[in-house]
Amino acid sequence: MTEASDPRPALGLRRVINAAGTMTALGSSAAVGEARQAADALLPWFVEIDDLQRLASRTIAASTGAEAGFVTASASAGITLCIAGAMSGPDIGRIRQLPDPTGMCPDVLIQDGHRVYYGAPLEQAIRLAGARIVPVAQGPGAADRLRSALGAKTAAALYVVSHHVDQSGQIPLADFADICRARGVPVIVDAASEYDLTGFIGAGADLVITSAHKFLGGLTAGIVAGRKKLVRAAYLQNLGIGRGMKVGKEGIVGAIAALQAWSRRDHDGERRREQAHVALWLERLGDLPGIRLALSPDPTGNPITRLRVVVTEGSGTTAWDLADALALGTRPVIVRDDEVAQGYFELDPCNLREGEAEEVADRIVLELKEARDGRAKVTSLAEWRNSRLTARLAWPDAPSSGSPEIR
Ligand SMILES: *Cc1c(COP(=O)(O)O)cnc(C)c1O
């Protein structure tokens, strides 16, 4: 992957530096060679998709410890299909009837802090199946509230493991699964952005949804793993509402190859490279006026430590305006800006190519100097949010210039 082979300039696309993470709006991942080659090799040929998905099932089972699995268009699609499968079972009439849930159990339990937004509301992925959301308030007594919410109309309970989750007062997964299992209600875990492929099945999940295009570095796809009966019912939605969420052969074989490559990856070497990027930033940015730095370990235990850049009073700018300024130009630096309202953004070291950590540091030094010299654009948070949304809604007019909404 050299600069000479970079197709972006010829397409009129900016050469973004991804210091944000694996974001859909940034093209998800830098796909690993194994996944790209597997897709390239299969693309000219016809295959029997059910057989390719049988191979995926065996590969997913070997990687996760689950009984079975399949590949779908995205993790979001996986959520919808798992919920739909829990409602319909393997009944073809019911599968064709959804999203009309008449005659089926429509209720899906979810803890309040798990109703996250990952670029779209998670709840919408649930409702798309025709299900009805039954929220369970977190905090003291949550386990009892979960027990009493489980009822005759409950199809499933959804548990989200993510940095988006409000972590306080949540029922731990193992307890959540025990309570649901005692009532025969399947537990579906959305672990789309997690590094660990085996622990959730071990903790009692019946179905687990992960992403093929986040840590795994596959092509864009979602992976469903779990108990065979439930996996089958979710897979059969491809004869119904799943049709609009279909994955191509390239996505399926890309996920298989990425899973196989995962066990051979040099995980320690990748951690060392990421730590070196953070060390470089600490050294280059540590003494700069206008910001304060802090290490930010991943909240769900993924093996990533990001660098938090707190924009301080007297810097001449704000966290959101600095993020925006970094995202301008032909070499935009896109930072992790979902918490800018708290006065900081984060730098994610996982997706940087050779030399890019230096470019990120150079750019921050430059933009902070501009701000100190009074040349930064300074907006209120409300103005900034509004202008970003306006730009997004104007698509296809107004090509990207500032910081996109990048989830
Ligand atoms: C990314 C993410 C999703 C959506 O995954 P896609 O594959 O992009 O659809 C769902 N849930 C969580 C927790 C995520 O982080």
The ligand as a Gaussian input file, in Angstrom:
#p B3LYP/6-31G(d) Opt

LIG

0 1
 C      -20.684000      -0.294000      15.092000
 C      -21.746000      -0.759000      15.969000
 C      -22.953000      -1.221000      15.446000
 C      -23.258000      -1.159000      13.989000
 O      -22.381000      -1.947000      13.253000
 P      -22.455000      -1.914000      11.661000
 O      -21.745000      -3.149000      11.249000
 O      -21.778000      -0.681000      11.240000
 O      -23.885000      -1.952000      11.304000
 C      -23.900000      -1.714000      16.319000
 N      -23.688000      -1.744000      17.645000
 C      -22.551000      -1.287000      18.191000
 C      -22.367000      -1.360000      19.669000
 C      -21.538000      -0.772000      17.366000
 O      -20.395000      -0.313000      17.907000

